[in-house]
Amino acid sequence: MILTKMKKFLPISAMVLVFVFSRCSAPVPTVTVTNPADFNRVIETVEVKLADVNIQNGKAIVIDQESDKEVLSQLIDTDGDEVSDVILFQVELKANESKNFWVKEGESSIEPTEVKTFARFVPERTDDYTWENDRVAFRTYGPEAQRMVEENIPGGTLSSGVDCWLKKVDYSIIDKWYAGYQNDHMYYHSDHGEGLDNYHVGSSRGCGGTGVYKNGVLYTSKNFVAHKSFFNGPVSTEFELDYMPYDVDGAMVKERKVISIDLGSNMTKFVVYVEGTDTLTSGVTFHDRKGTFSNNDELGWINWYAPHFGEEISNAIVASSDYYAGHSKIETDVPDASQGLLHLKVVDGKVEFYSGFFWSGSKQFEGNEQWEAYLNVFAKCLNTPLKVEVK
Protein backbone atom coordinates (compact mmCIF):
# COMPACT_ATOMS: atom_id res chain seq x y z
CA MET A 1 0.00 0.00 0.00
CA ILE A 2 1.27 3.51 -0.83
CA LEU A 3 0.22 6.55 1.08
CA THR A 4 0.56 10.26 0.41
CA LYS A 5 0.96 12.56 3.34
CA MET A 6 0.40 16.19 2.33
CA LYS A 7 2.33 19.03 3.36
CA LYS A 8 4.40 22.02 2.47
CA PHE A 9 1.86 24.28 1.07
CA LEU A 10 -0.92 21.74 0.89
CA PRO A 11 -2.27 18.89 3.05
CA ILE A 12 -3.65 15.66 1.58
CA SER A 13 -5.19 12.39 2.33
CA ALA A 14 -3.96 9.53 0.21
CA MET A 15 -5.40 7.95 -2.84
CA VAL A 16 -3.50 4.84 -3.75
CA LEU A 17 -3.12 3.06 -7.04
CA VAL A 18 -0.68 0.16 -6.93
CA PHE A 19 0.37 -1.91 -9.93
CA VAL A 20 2.52 -4.92 -9.17
CA PHE A 21 4.88 -6.47 -11.70
CA SER A 22 7.43 -9.22 -11.29
CA ARG A 23 10.87 -8.40 -9.92
CA CYS A 24 12.51 -9.49 -13.13
CA SER A 25 10.50 -6.98 -15.20
CA ALA A 26 10.96 -4.12 -12.71
CA PRO A 27 13.98 -4.66 -10.45
CA VAL A 28 13.89 -0.98 -9.44
CA PRO A 29 10.22 0.07 -9.21
CA THR A 30 9.12 3.43 -10.53
CA VAL A 31 6.98 5.59 -8.27
CA THR A 32 4.77 7.92 -10.29
CA VAL A 33 3.17 10.84 -8.46
CA THR A 34 0.33 12.65 -10.24
CA ASN A 35 -1.54 15.84 -9.44
CA PRO A 36 -5.13 15.23 -10.68
CA ALA A 37 -6.22 18.79 -9.86
CA ASP A 38 -6.41 21.86 -12.08
CA PHE A 39 -4.17 23.91 -9.77
CA ASN A 40 -0.48 23.80 -8.89
CA ARG A 41 0.69 22.08 -5.71
CA VAL A 42 3.78 23.55 -4.07
CA ILE A 43 5.63 20.91 -2.06
CA GLU A 44 3.68 17.98 -0.69
CA THR A 45 5.01 15.00 1.19
CA VAL A 46 4.67 11.54 -0.30
CA GLU A 47 4.84 8.44 1.88
CA VAL A 48 5.86 5.09 0.38
CA LYS A 49 6.05 1.74 2.14
CA LEU A 50 9.40 0.10 1.46
CA ALA A 51 7.76 -3.30 1.08
CA ASP A 52 5.87 -1.95 -1.94
CA VAL A 53 9.17 -1.16 -3.68
CA ASN A 54 10.79 -4.50 -2.74
CA ILE A 55 13.14 -3.10 -0.07
CA GLN A 56 13.48 -5.18 3.09
CA ASN A 57 16.61 -3.88 4.85
CA GLY A 58 15.28 -0.44 5.84
CA LYS A 59 17.81 1.49 3.74
CA ALA A 60 16.61 3.49 0.75
CA ILE A 61 16.99 6.68 -1.24
CA VAL A 62 14.80 8.50 -3.77
CA ILE A 63 15.99 9.51 -7.25
CA ASP A 64 14.18 11.97 -9.52
CA GLN A 65 14.13 10.19 -12.88
CA GLU A 66 14.12 13.39 -14.94
CA SER A 67 17.24 14.89 -13.32
CA ASP A 68 18.75 11.56 -12.21
CA LYS A 69 19.54 13.24 -8.86
CA GLU A 70 18.79 12.20 -5.31
CA VAL A 71 16.01 14.15 -3.59
CA LEU A 72 15.69 14.83 0.12
CA SER A 73 14.00 11.92 1.88
CA GLN A 74 13.41 10.56 5.37
CA LEU A 75 13.20 6.96 6.57
CA ILE A 76 10.84 6.19 9.45
CA ASP A 77 9.97 3.13 11.53
CA THR A 78 6.19 2.93 11.93
CA ASP A 79 5.89 -0.45 13.66
CA GLY A 80 8.50 -0.07 16.39
CA ASP A 81 10.83 -2.89 15.30
CA GLU A 82 13.79 -0.47 14.86
CA VAL A 83 13.88 -1.10 11.11
CA SER A 84 12.62 1.64 8.78
CA ASP A 85 9.59 0.59 6.78
CA VAL A 86 8.46 3.88 5.18
CA ILE A 87 10.25 6.56 3.19
CA LEU A 88 9.06 10.17 2.91
CA PHE A 89 9.95 12.64 0.17
CA GLN A 90 8.45 15.81 -1.23
CA VAL A 91 7.15 16.75 -4.66
CA GLU A 92 6.17 19.96 -6.42
CA LEU A 93 3.63 19.51 -9.20
CA LYS A 94 1.86 21.74 -11.68
CA ALA A 95 -1.80 21.20 -12.50
CA ASN A 96 -2.35 17.69 -13.94
CA GLU A 97 1.41 17.01 -13.92
CA SER A 98 3.09 13.67 -13.16
CA LYS A 99 6.65 12.98 -12.03
CA ASN A 100 8.54 9.71 -11.80
CA PHE A 101 10.94 8.59 -9.08
CA TRP A 102 13.03 5.55 -8.28
CA VAL A 103 13.05 4.34 -4.69
CA LYS A 104 16.03 2.03 -4.36
CA GLU A 105 18.37 0.59 -1.75
CA GLY A 106 21.19 2.90 -0.70
CA GLU A 107 22.58 5.42 1.77
CA SER A 108 21.71 9.10 1.34
CA SER A 109 24.47 11.44 0.16
CA ILE A 110 22.55 14.57 1.18
CA GLU A 111 24.15 16.32 4.16
CA PRO A 112 21.80 17.25 7.03
CA THR A 113 21.22 20.96 7.72
CA GLU A 114 19.50 23.10 10.34
CA VAL A 115 16.63 23.62 7.89
CA LYS A 116 14.43 20.81 9.12
CA THR A 117 11.38 19.79 11.10
CA PHE A 118 11.94 19.31 14.80
CA ALA A 119 10.10 18.79 18.11
CA ARG A 120 11.03 17.98 21.66
CA PHE A 121 9.95 18.01 25.29
CA VAL A 122 11.58 20.95 27.08
CA PRO A 123 12.10 20.25 30.81
CA GLU A 124 14.49 23.19 31.16
CA ARG A 125 11.51 25.56 30.59
CA THR A 126 9.12 23.92 33.09
CA ASP A 127 7.72 21.25 30.74
CA ASP A 128 6.87 22.73 27.35
CA TYR A 129 6.48 20.63 24.23
CA THR A 130 7.65 22.66 21.23
CA TRP A 131 7.71 21.93 17.49
CA GLU A 132 8.75 23.70 14.28
CA ASN A 133 9.66 23.55 10.62
CA ASP A 134 11.28 26.07 8.28
CA ARG A 135 8.29 28.46 8.41
CA VAL A 136 6.51 28.31 11.78
CA ALA A 137 6.85 27.04 15.34
CA PHE A 138 4.41 26.10 18.10
CA ARG A 139 4.39 25.01 21.73
CA THR A 140 2.04 23.81 24.45
CA TYR A 141 2.27 23.10 28.16
CA GLY A 142 2.69 20.14 30.50
CA PRO A 143 1.68 19.02 34.02
CA GLU A 144 4.41 20.85 35.93
CA ALA A 145 3.30 24.18 34.44
CA GLN A 146 -0.25 23.30 35.52
CA ARG A 147 0.83 22.35 39.05
CA MET A 148 2.64 25.65 39.48
CA VAL A 149 -0.51 27.60 38.69
CA GLU A 150 -2.69 25.46 40.91
CA GLU A 151 -0.26 25.89 43.80
CA ASN A 152 0.20 29.64 43.18
CA ILE A 153 3.86 29.26 42.16
CA PRO A 154 5.01 32.00 39.74
CA GLY A 155 5.96 30.98 36.20
CA GLY A 156 3.35 28.31 35.51
CA THR A 157 0.81 28.09 32.69
CA LEU A 158 -2.61 26.44 32.89
CA SER A 159 -3.68 25.90 29.29
CA SER A 160 -4.16 23.27 26.61
CA GLY A 161 -4.05 26.05 24.01
CA VAL A 162 -1.40 26.21 21.28
CA ASP A 163 1.22 28.97 21.35
CA CYS A 164 2.74 30.48 18.18
CA TRP A 165 6.47 31.17 17.93
CA LEU A 166 6.94 33.77 15.22
CA LYS A 167 9.98 32.78 13.12
CA LYS A 168 11.58 34.88 10.39
CA VAL A 169 14.36 32.40 9.53
CA ASP A 170 14.16 28.97 7.90
CA TYR A 171 16.61 27.14 10.20
CA SER A 172 15.78 25.46 13.50
CA ILE A 173 15.50 27.86 16.45
CA ILE A 174 14.01 25.81 19.30
CA ASP A 175 17.26 24.78 20.97
CA LYS A 176 18.83 28.22 20.46
CA TRP A 177 15.89 30.12 21.94
CA TYR A 178 15.66 27.85 24.97
CA ALA A 179 19.43 28.13 25.49
CA GLY A 180 18.99 31.91 25.58
CA TYR A 181 16.20 31.46 28.11
CA GLN A 182 18.63 29.84 30.55
CA ASN A 183 20.49 33.13 30.97
CA ASP A 184 17.60 35.50 30.36
CA HIS A 185 14.01 34.37 30.93
CA MET A 186 12.81 37.08 28.55
CA TYR A 187 15.23 36.06 25.78
CA TYR A 188 12.79 34.71 23.20
CA HIS A 189 10.23 37.43 23.98
CA SER A 190 12.55 39.86 22.18
CA ASP A 191 13.54 39.70 18.52
CA HIS A 192 17.26 38.98 18.11
CA GLY A 193 16.94 38.87 14.32
CA GLU A 194 15.20 35.47 14.12
CA GLY A 195 11.70 36.35 15.35
CA LEU A 196 10.16 36.08 18.81
CA ASP A 197 7.36 34.80 21.01
CA ASN A 198 5.03 37.71 21.70
CA TYR A 199 1.84 35.71 21.11
CA HIS A 200 -0.44 35.38 24.15
CA VAL A 201 -2.33 32.14 24.78
CA GLY A 202 -3.47 32.21 28.40
CA SER A 203 -6.53 30.03 28.87
CA SER A 204 -7.64 30.54 25.25
CA ARG A 205 -7.35 27.96 22.46
CA GLY A 206 -4.46 29.94 20.97
CA CYS A 207 -3.95 28.57 17.47
CA GLY A 208 -5.63 25.18 17.37
CA GLY A 209 -6.38 24.14 20.94
CA THR A 210 -9.43 21.89 21.31
CA GLY A 211 -12.50 21.39 23.49
CA VAL A 212 -16.19 20.56 23.38
CA TYR A 213 -18.72 23.31 22.63
CA LYS A 214 -22.10 22.57 24.20
CA ASN A 215 -25.05 24.85 24.89
CA GLY A 216 -22.93 27.94 24.29
CA VAL A 217 -20.14 26.85 26.64
CA LEU A 218 -16.64 25.75 25.55
CA TYR A 219 -15.31 22.99 27.83
CA THR A 220 -11.59 22.25 27.62
CA SER A 221 -8.96 19.93 29.07
CA LYS A 222 -6.08 21.08 31.22
CA ASN A 223 -2.40 20.63 30.26
CA PHE A 224 -1.04 17.47 28.65
CA VAL A 225 0.00 14.76 31.11
CA ALA A 226 2.14 12.47 28.93
CA HIS A 227 4.16 12.78 25.72
CA LYS A 228 5.84 10.49 23.21
CA SER A 229 8.10 11.30 20.25
CA PHE A 230 7.66 9.21 17.10
CA PHE A 231 10.21 10.78 14.74
CA ASN A 232 12.12 13.97 13.89
CA GLY A 233 13.67 14.59 10.52
CA PRO A 234 14.43 16.74 7.52
CA VAL A 235 10.99 16.14 5.99
CA SER A 236 8.55 15.47 8.84
CA THR A 237 8.17 15.32 12.62
CA GLU A 238 5.48 13.54 14.64
CA PHE A 239 4.73 13.15 18.35
CA GLU A 240 1.86 12.42 20.74
CA LEU A 241 0.33 14.26 23.71
CA ASP A 242 -2.11 12.68 26.15
CA TYR A 243 -4.65 14.53 28.31
CA MET A 244 -6.63 13.66 31.41
CA PRO A 245 -10.41 13.28 31.01
CA TYR A 246 -12.43 16.46 31.59
CA ASP A 247 -16.05 17.08 32.48
CA VAL A 248 -18.44 18.29 29.78
CA ASP A 249 -21.78 19.00 31.44
CA GLY A 250 -21.67 15.70 33.34
CA ALA A 251 -19.98 13.57 30.66
CA MET A 252 -16.26 12.71 30.74
CA VAL A 253 -14.31 13.44 27.55
CA LYS A 254 -10.76 12.28 26.83
CA GLU A 255 -8.33 13.39 24.11
CA ARG A 256 -5.08 11.95 22.78
CA LYS A 257 -3.40 14.05 20.11
CA VAL A 258 -0.97 12.91 17.42
CA ILE A 259 0.63 16.07 16.06
CA SER A 260 2.83 16.37 12.98
CA ILE A 261 4.49 19.04 10.90
CA ASP A 262 6.15 18.83 7.47
CA LEU A 263 8.84 20.94 5.87
CA GLY A 264 7.55 23.94 3.92
CA SER A 265 4.07 24.22 5.44
CA ASN A 266 2.55 26.95 7.56
CA MET A 267 0.18 24.36 9.02
CA THR A 268 0.57 21.66 11.64
CA LYS A 269 -1.68 18.58 11.61
CA PHE A 270 -3.71 17.28 14.55
CA VAL A 271 -5.20 13.80 14.68
CA VAL A 272 -7.19 13.74 17.93
CA TYR A 273 -8.46 10.41 19.27
CA VAL A 274 -11.59 11.21 21.25
CA GLU A 275 -13.71 9.40 23.82
CA GLY A 276 -17.01 10.58 25.30
CA THR A 277 -18.30 12.94 22.59
CA ASP A 278 -19.37 12.83 18.95
CA THR A 279 -18.15 16.38 18.25
CA LEU A 280 -14.99 18.33 19.02
CA THR A 281 -14.12 21.98 18.51
CA SER A 282 -10.85 23.74 17.70
CA GLY A 283 -10.38 27.46 18.17
CA VAL A 284 -8.27 30.55 17.46
CA THR A 285 -8.04 33.34 20.03
CA PHE A 286 -9.30 36.83 19.26
CA HIS A 287 -6.91 38.42 21.79
CA ASP A 288 -8.25 41.96 22.30
CA ARG A 289 -10.86 41.53 19.51
CA LYS A 290 -9.24 44.20 17.32
CA GLY A 291 -9.24 42.17 14.14
CA THR A 292 -11.33 40.52 11.45
CA PHE A 293 -12.89 37.06 11.50
CA SER A 294 -13.46 35.26 8.20
CA ASN A 295 -14.56 31.79 7.21
CA ASN A 296 -15.35 29.54 4.27
CA ASP A 297 -17.94 26.89 5.07
CA GLU A 298 -17.65 25.33 1.61
CA LEU A 299 -13.91 24.72 1.95
CA GLY A 300 -13.90 24.24 5.72
CA TRP A 301 -11.73 26.95 7.26
CA ILE A 302 -11.83 29.84 9.72
CA ASN A 303 -9.32 32.68 10.08
CA TRP A 304 -8.61 35.58 12.46
CA TYR A 305 -6.58 38.48 11.06
CA ALA A 306 -5.40 41.23 13.42
CA PRO A 307 -2.73 43.84 14.13
CA HIS A 308 0.03 42.41 16.29
CA PHE A 309 2.63 44.66 17.98
CA GLY A 310 3.28 46.73 14.87
CA GLU A 311 2.95 43.75 12.53
CA GLU A 312 0.00 41.61 11.44
CA ILE A 313 -0.92 38.02 12.20
CA SER A 314 -3.51 35.56 10.91
CA ASN A 315 -4.43 32.32 12.70
CA ALA A 316 -6.40 29.66 10.84
CA ILE A 317 -7.90 26.21 11.21
CA VAL A 318 -8.75 23.96 8.24
CA ALA A 319 -10.60 20.64 8.11
CA SER A 320 -11.72 18.38 5.27
CA SER A 321 -15.38 17.79 4.48
CA ASP A 322 -15.12 14.46 6.30
CA TYR A 323 -14.74 16.31 9.60
CA TYR A 324 -15.95 19.89 9.12
CA ALA A 325 -19.20 20.61 10.99
CA GLY A 326 -19.50 24.39 10.83
CA HIS A 327 -18.19 27.35 12.77
CA SER A 328 -19.18 29.89 15.41
CA LYS A 329 -17.71 32.72 17.48
CA ILE A 330 -17.48 33.61 21.16
CA GLU A 331 -17.17 37.33 21.86
CA THR A 332 -17.03 38.42 25.48
CA ASP A 333 -15.28 40.79 27.87
CA VAL A 334 -13.90 37.79 29.80
CA PRO A 335 -10.10 37.72 29.24
CA ASP A 336 -8.88 35.02 26.79
CA ALA A 337 -12.44 33.78 26.17
CA SER A 338 -13.17 35.44 22.80
CA GLN A 339 -12.35 33.12 19.94
CA GLY A 340 -13.36 31.70 16.60
CA LEU A 341 -14.47 28.08 16.69
CA LEU A 342 -14.33 25.38 14.03
CA HIS A 343 -16.57 22.41 14.86
CA LEU A 344 -15.60 18.85 13.96
CA LYS A 345 -17.44 15.55 13.57
CA VAL A 346 -15.84 12.61 15.38
CA VAL A 347 -15.44 9.84 12.78
CA ASP A 348 -14.35 6.36 13.90
CA GLY A 349 -13.20 7.75 17.22
CA LYS A 350 -11.09 10.64 15.90
CA VAL A 351 -11.00 14.04 14.25
CA GLU A 352 -8.40 15.53 11.92
CA PHE A 353 -7.64 19.17 11.28
CA TYR A 354 -4.78 21.58 10.60
CA SER A 355 -3.95 24.83 12.36
CA GLY A 356 -1.39 27.43 11.39
CA PHE A 357 -0.55 31.08 10.93
CA PHE A 358 1.25 33.76 9.03
CA TRP A 359 3.10 36.65 10.67
CA SER A 360 3.94 39.66 8.54
CA GLY A 361 7.41 39.89 10.11
CA SER A 362 8.37 36.65 8.36
CA LYS A 363 7.68 38.14 4.88
CA GLN A 364 6.21 34.77 3.81
CA PHE A 365 2.97 36.31 2.54
CA GLU A 366 2.20 39.79 1.27
CA GLY A 367 -0.88 40.08 3.45
CA ASN A 368 -4.09 38.47 4.62
CA GLU A 369 -5.60 38.28 1.13
CA GLN A 370 -2.69 36.16 -0.10
CA TRP A 371 -2.88 34.08 3.09
CA GLU A 372 -6.57 33.33 2.55
CA ALA A 373 -5.84 32.31 -1.05
CA TYR A 374 -3.31 29.87 0.43
CA LEU A 375 -5.99 28.53 2.77
CA ASN A 376 -8.34 28.01 -0.18
CA VAL A 377 -5.83 25.89 -2.07
CA PHE A 378 -4.78 24.05 1.10
CA ALA A 379 -8.40 23.17 1.80
CA LYS A 380 -9.08 22.02 -1.77
CA CYS A 381 -6.15 19.62 -1.55
CA LEU A 382 -7.67 17.87 1.45
CA ASN A 383 -10.37 16.56 -0.88
CA THR A 384 -8.22 16.23 -4.02
CA PRO A 385 -5.47 13.77 -3.12
CA LEU A 386 -2.39 13.03 -5.16
CA LYS A 387 -2.28 9.74 -7.01
CA VAL A 388 0.70 7.48 -6.41
CA GLU A 389 1.47 4.45 -8.56
CA VAL A 390 4.22 1.87 -8.18
CA LYS A 391 5.19 0.04 -11.36
C-alpha positions in Angstrom: 0.0 0.0 0.0 1.3 3.5 -0.8 0.2 6.6 1.1 0.6 10.3 0.4 1.0 12.6 3.3 0.4 16.2 2.3 2.3 19.0 3.4 4.4 22.0 2.5 1.9 24.3 1.1 -0.9 21.7 0.9 -2.3 18.9 3.0 -3.6 15.7 1.6 -5.2 12.4 2.3 -4.0 9.5 0.2 -5.4 8.0 -2.8 -3.5 4.8 -3.8 -3.1 3.1 -7.0 -0.7 0.2 -6.9 0.4 -1.9 -9.9 2.5 -4.9 -9.2 4.9 -6.5 -11.7 7.4 -9.2 -11.3 10.9 -8.4 -9.9 12.5 -9.5 -13.1 10.5 -7.0 -15.2 11.0 -4.1 -12.7 14.0 -4.7 -10.5 13.9 -1.0 -9.4 10.2 0.1 -9.2 9.1 3.4 -10.5 7.0 5.6 -8.3 4.8 7.9 -10.3 3.2 10.8 -8.5 0.3 12.6 -10.2 -1.5 15.8 -9.4 -5.1 15.2 -10.7 -6.2 18.8 -9.9 -6.4 21.9 -12.1 -4.2 23.9 -9.8 -0.5 23.8 -8.9 0.7 22.1 -5.7 3.8 23.6 -4.1 5.6 20.9 -2.1 3.7 18.0 -0.7 5.0 15.0 1.2 4.7 11.5 -0.3 4.8 8.4 1.9 5.9 5.1 0.4 6.1 1.7 2.1 9.4 0.1 1.5 7.8 -3.3 1.1 5.9 -1.9 -1.9 9.2 -1.2 -3.7 10.8 -4.5 -2.7 13.1 -3.1 -0.1 13.5 -5.2 3.1 16.6 -3.9 4.9 15.3 -0.4 5.8 17.8 1.5 3.7 16.6 3.5 0.8 17.0 6.7 -1.2 14.8 8.5 -3.8 16.0 9.5 -7.2 14.2 12.0 -9.5 14.1 10.2 -12.9 14.1 13.4 -14.9 17.2 14.9 -13.3 18.8 11.6 -12.2 19.5 13.2 -8.9 18.8 12.2 -5.3 16.0 14.2 -3.6 15.7 14.8 0.1 14.0 11.9 1.9 13.4 10.6 5.4 13.2 7.0 6.6 10.8 6.2 9.5 10.0 3.1 11.5 6.2 2.9 11.9 5.9 -0.4 13.7 8.5 -0.1 16.4 10.8 -2.9 15.3 13.8 -0.5 14.9 13.9 -1.1 11.1 12.6 1.6 8.8 9.6 0.6 6.8 8.5 3.9 5.2 10.3 6.6 3.2 9.1 10.2 2.9 10.0 12.6 0.2 8.5 15.8 -1.2 7.1 16.8 -4.7 6.2 20.0 -6.4 3.6 19.5 -9.2 1.9 21.7 -11.7 -1.8 21.2 -12.5 -2.3 17.7 -13.9 1.4 17.0 -13.9 3.1 13.7 -13.2 6.6 13.0 -12.0 8.5 9.7 -11.8 10.9 8.6 -9.1 13.0 5.5 -8.3 13.1 4.3 -4.7 16.0 2.0 -4.4 18.4 0.6 -1.8 21.2 2.9 -0.7 22.6 5.4 1.8 21.7 9.1 1.3 24.5 11.4 0.2 22.6 14.6 1.2 24.1 16.3 4.2 21.8 17.3 7.0 21.2 21.0 7.7 19.5 23.1 10.3 16.6 23.6 7.9 14.4 20.8 9.1 11.4 19.8 11.1 11.9 19.3 14.8 10.1 18.8 18.1 11.0 18.0 21.7 10.0 18.0 25.3 11.6 21.0 27.1 12.1 20.3 30.8 14.5 23.2 31.2 11.5 25.6 30.6 9.1 23.9 33.1 7.7 21.3 30.7 6.9 22.7 27.3 6.5 20.6 24.2 7.7 22.7 21.2 7.7 21.9 17.5 8.8 23.7 14.3 9.7 23.6 10.6 11.3 26.1 8.3 8.3 28.5 8.4 6.5 28.3 11.8 6.9 27.0 15.3 4.4 26.1 18.1 4.4 25.0 21.7 2.0 23.8 24.4 2.3 23.1 28.2 2.7 20.1 30.5 1.7 19.0 34.0 4.4 20.9 35.9 3.3 24.2 34.4 -0.3 23.3 35.5 0.8 22.4 39.1 2.6 25.6 39.5 -0.5 27.6 38.7 -2.7 25.5 40.9 -0.3 25.9 43.8 0.2 29.6 43.2 3.9 29.3 42.2 5.0 32.0 39.7 6.0 31.0 36.2 3.4 28.3 35.5 0.8 28.1 32.7 -2.6 26.4 32.9 -3.7 25.9 29.3 -4.2 23.3 26.6 -4.0 26.0 24.0 -1.4 26.2 21.3 1.2 29.0 21.4 2.7 30.5 18.2 6.5 31.2 17.9 6.9 33.8 15.2 10.0 32.8 13.1 11.6 34.9 10.4 14.4 32.4 9.5 14.2 29.0 7.9 16.6 27.1 10.2 15.8 25.5 13.5 15.5 27.9 16.4 14.0 25.8 19.3 17.3 24.8 21.0 18.8 28.2 20.5 15.9 30.1 21.9 15.7 27.8 25.0 19.4 28.1 25.5 19.0 31.9 25.6 16.2 31.5 28.1 18.6 29.8 30.5 20.5 33.1 31.0 17.6 35.5 30.4 14.0 34.4 30.9 12.8 37.1 28.5 15.2 36.1 25.8 12.8 34.7 23.2 10.2 37.4 24.0 12.6 39.9 22.2 13.5 39.7 18.5 17.3 39.0 18.1 16.9 38.9 14.3 15.2 35.5 14.1 11.7 36.4 15.4 10.2 36.1 18.8 7.4 34.8 21.0 5.0 37.7 21.7 1.8 35.7 21.1 -0.4 35.4 24.2 -2.3 32.1 24.8 -3.5 32.2 28.4 -6.5 30.0 28.9 -7.6 30.5 25.2 -7.3 28.0 22.5 -4.5 29.9 21.0 -4.0 28.6 17.5 -5.6 25.2 17.4 -6.4 24.1 20.9 -9.4 21.9 21.3 -12.5 21.4 23.5 -16.2 20.6 23.4 -18.7 23.3 22.6 -22.1 22.6 24.2 -25.0 24.9 24.9 -22.9 27.9 24.3 -20.1 26.8 26.6 -16.6 25.7 25.5 -15.3 23.0 27.8 -11.6 22.2 27.6 -9.0 19.9 29.1 -6.1 21.1 31.2 -2.4 20.6 30.3 -1.0 17.5 28.6 0.0 14.8 31.1 2.1 12.5 28.9 4.2 12.8 25.7 5.8 10.5 23.2 8.1 11.3 20.3 7.7 9.2 17.1 10.2 10.8 14.7 12.1 14.0 13.9 13.7 14.6 10.5 14.4 16.7 7.5 11.0 16.1 6.0 8.6 15.5 8.8 8.2 15.3 12.6 5.5 13.5 14.6 4.7 13.2 18.3 1.9 12.4 20.7 0.3 14.3 23.7 -2.1 12.7 26.1 -4.6 14.5 28.3 -6.6 13.7 31.4 -10.4 13.3 31.0 -12.4 16.5 31.6 -16.0 17.1 32.5 -18.4 18.3 29.8 -21.8 19.0 31.4 -21.7 15.7 33.3 -20.0 13.6 30.7 -16.3 12.7 30.7 -14.3 13.4 27.6 -10.8 12.3 26.8 -8.3 13.4 24.1 -5.1 12.0 22.8 -3.4 14.0 20.1 -1.0 12.9 17.4 0.6 16.1 16.1 2.8 16.4 13.0 4.5 19.0 10.9 6.2 18.8 7.5 8.8 20.9 5.9 7.6 23.9 3.9 4.1 24.2 5.4 2.5 27.0 7.6 0.2 24.4 9.0 0.6 21.7 11.6 -1.7 18.6 11.6 -3.7 17.3 14.5 -5.2 13.8 14.7 -7.2 13.7 17.9 -8.5 10.4 19.3 -11.6 11.2 21.3 -13.7 9.4 23.8 -17.0 10.6 25.3 -18.3 12.9 22.6 -19.4 12.8 18.9 -18.1 16.4 18.2 -15.0 18.3 19.0 -14.1 22.0 18.5 -10.8 23.7 17.7 -10.4 27.5 18.2 -8.3 30.5 17.5 -8.0 33.3 20.0 -9.3 36.8 19.3 -6.9 38.4 21.8 -8.3 42.0 22.3 -10.9 41.5 19.5 -9.2 44.2 17.3 -9.2 42.2 14.1 -11.3 40.5 11.4 -12.9 37.1 11.5 -13.5 35.3 8.2 -14.6 31.8 7.2 -15.4 29.5 4.3 -17.9 26.9 5.1 -17.7 25.3 1.6 -13.9 24.7 1.9 -13.9 24.2 5.7 -11.7 27.0 7.3 -11.8 29.8 9.7 -9.3 32.7 10.1 -8.6 35.6 12.5 -6.6 38.5 11.1 -5.4 41.2 13.4 -2.7 43.8 14.1 0.0 42.4 16.3 2.6 44.7 18.0 3.3 46.7 14.9 2.9 43.8 12.5 0.0 41.6 11.4 -0.9 38.0 12.2 -3.5 35.6 10.9 -4.4 32.3 12.7 -6.4 29.7 10.8 -7.9 26.2 11.2 -8.7 24.0 8.2 -10.6 20.6 8.1 -11.7 18.4 5.3 -15.4 17.8 4.5 -15.1 14.5 6.3 -14.7 16.3 9.6 -15.9 19.9 9.1 -19.2 20.6 11.0 -19.5 24.4 10.8 -18.2 27.4 12.8 -19.2 29.9 15.4 -17.7 32.7 17.5 -17.5 33.6 21.2 -17.2 37.3 21.9 -17.0 38.4 25.5 -15.3 40.8 27.9 -13.9 37.8 29.8 -10.1 37.7 29.2 -8.9 35.0 26.8 -12.4 33.8 26.2 -13.2 35.4 22.8 -12.3 33.1 19.9 -13.4 31.7 16.6 -14.5 28.1 16.7 -14.3 25.4 14.0 -16.6 22.4 14.9 -15.6 18.9 14.0 -17.4 15.5 13.6 -15.8 12.6 15.4 -15.4 9.8 12.8 -14.3 6.4 13.9 -13.2 7.7 17.2 -11.1 10.6 15.9 -11.0 14.0 14.3 -8.4 15.5 11.9 -7.6 19.2 11.3 -4.8 21.6 10.6 -3.9 24.8 12.4 -1.4 27.4 11.4 -0.5 31.1 10.9 1.2 33.8 9.0 3.1 36.6 10.7 3.9 39.7 8.5 7.4 39.9 10.1 8.4 36.7 8.4 7.7 38.1 4.9 6.2 34.8 3.8 3.0 36.3 2.5 2.2 39.8 1.3 -0.9 40.1 3.4 -4.1 38.5 4.6 -5.6 38.3 1.1 -2.7 36.2 -0.1 -2.9 34.1 3.1 -6.6 33.3 2.6 -5.8 32.3 -1.1 -3.3 29.9 0.4 -6.0 28.5 2.8 -8.3 28.0 -0.2 -5.8 25.9 -2.1 -4.8 24.1 1.1 -8.4 23.2 1.8 -9.1 22.0 -1.8 -6.1 19.6 -1.6 -7.7 17.9 1.5 -10.4 16.6 -0.9 -8.2 16.2 -4.0 -5.5 13.8 -3.1 -2.4 13.0 -5.2 -2.3 9.7 -7.0 0.7 7.5 -6.4 1.5 4.4 -8.6 4.2 1.9 -8.2 5.2 0.0 -11.4 
